[in-house]
Amino acid sequence: MALISAIALTGLYNFPFYSAIEQYVGFEQPMLMVKLVFLLLLVNHLLISLFSVRFALKPILIFLFFSAALSGYFMNAYGVLIDKHMLQNALETDVNEVRGLLSSGLLIHMAIFFVIPLVVLSLIRVTWPVGLRKVTHWLAPIAIDMALILVLALTSYQEMASTFRNHRDIKDLVVPVNSVAALASVGNRVAAAQFPREYQQVGLDATVSLPVAERTKPNLVVFVLGETARADHFGLNGYERNTTPELSQLAREPGGKLVNFPQVSSCGTATALSVPCMFSWLGRSDYDEGLAKNSDNFLDVMTRAGIVSTWLDNNSGCKGMCDRIPTIRPEDTELCQGEYCDDLVLLKGAHEQLDAADNNDHFMVLHQLGSHGPEYFKRSKPDQKRFLPECESNELQTCDQETIINAYDDSILVTDHLLAETVRMLKSMQSDYNTALVYVSDHGESLGEGGIYLHGIPYMLAPEAQTHVPMVMWLSDGFRVDNRIDAECLAQAGLKPLSHDNLFSSMLGLMNVESETVKPSLNIFEDCRTQ
């Protein structure tokens, strides 16, 4: 039973793996291809054999066939890789996002590749040996598998190691080992969470270097946390389509300064990783999820310095970044119809929070739904659709790429409108506050290039479409004058390569927070202060 299951899992569920080794190895090295397939069979058989004991075998096989069928579908359909970050992103998603991935194709695939094996497994009766024989029956296949793997390693190490080293995505394509490894990694994190490390405070010395008393008005900064926007589809960045007409108009209007940042890289390729990373004091190279979620982020440091920080959410949550500040999920009968709320509901919530003006600096995060896929067509209303026809399916692989791009670009138009409306709101509040807007996306998106859709590819393998993100700022004249910011200097600084690593120091710098945790080299405002 273990051997037949291993053969079935290896032969019927690993087409992405076979496509990869055909591409990377090719038929010029047929023996290497055979060795790689045989290695996969041995690993799968070893995995099953480890659990080949009474009361464990069938449940484990059910889990393996389920995970293999599910991961196989998404790898085939969207070109994604299954690793710990992809699994974490899946576990932290919400009901609406899950519903958006359900399709007839998925149901048919699961019926063939999971329900049928499930029925077969339920009909098979296993006869178990007794006494000492049950030990030898369990150990023998494990020992044989390990011996054969060792022989392969000793005789083919050079060529196999070179293949895995040069093509690191292969390990995330092997089914069901990829799902098991990802689950084990997430399980380790969950287990570690049961024994949390001591909470780490940073910026204990935080103070506002330019207090409200020395300015004509307090500051109000709205930080729009974007979702799934890629920089090369922003009209401001030279995209052939004008997907940012309202921002472009704002750039030409008096009464404020719009600054575009065309070379910004994300910290990750999925919300579950990028959002904690971009708010944390840790950079991408030193990022540790457990530490990022168990220590102060720049919102905490701002709050310590006396700035009122608030989080308004229209997405799947703040990933732990708003746990210590007021958090609101705005609702509205007109803007919240069906599965989702229009992102404009965030502005309604912002208005409600700011109706009573006070003498405090405010930093408000608006976490938008943005361009979340695969149902891009649902992100825009009929009167907002400029690029037609659109792909109106969540099975993107069944649509022409042009229709996918049309639906995605229409979602960028909606973000453009949200940002313009936010600026208009901020302009209306200039009698009470010096106002500013910051927008940056958490990660990008693949739209079918190279057969890859959505996002979440491991960073070192990810295409630029998933890591190159848009970022813009709008600063009112009063904000620039009162906070002594040279707009032309900032525009020049914005042309340099930047990343999410700059956000922690830059947002604190924008709010005039001084602390040893603020790194001048990462603060884009550092050299743009006027005396």
Buried (B, 14 or more C-beta within 10 A) or exposed (E): BBEEBBEBBBBBBBBBBBBBBEEBBEEEBEEBBEBBBBBBBBBBBBBBBBBBEEEEBBEBBBBBBBBBBBBBBBBBBBBBBBBBBBBBBBEBBEEBBEEBBEBEBBEEBBEEBBBEBBEBBEEEEEEEEEEEEBEEBBEEBBEBBEEBBEEBEEEBEEBBEEBEEEBEBBBBBBBBBBBBBBBEBBEEEEEEEEEEEEEEEBBEEBEBEBEBEEBEBBBBBBBBBBBBBBBBBBBBBEBEBBBBBBBBEBBEEEEBBBBBBBBBBBBBBBBBBBBBBBBBBBBBEEBBBEBBBBBBBBBBBBBBBBBBBBBBBBBBBBBBBBEEBEBBBBEEEEBBEEEBBBBBBBBBBBEEBBEEBEEEBBBBBBBBBBBBBBBBBBBBEEEEBBBEEBBEBBBBBEBEBEBBBBBBBBBBBBBBBBBBBBBEBBBEBBEBBBBBBBBBBBBBBBBBEEEBBBBBBBBEBBBEBBBBBBBBBBBBBBBBBBBBBBBEBBBEBBEEEBBBBBBBBBBBBBBBBBBEBBBEEBBBBBEBBEE
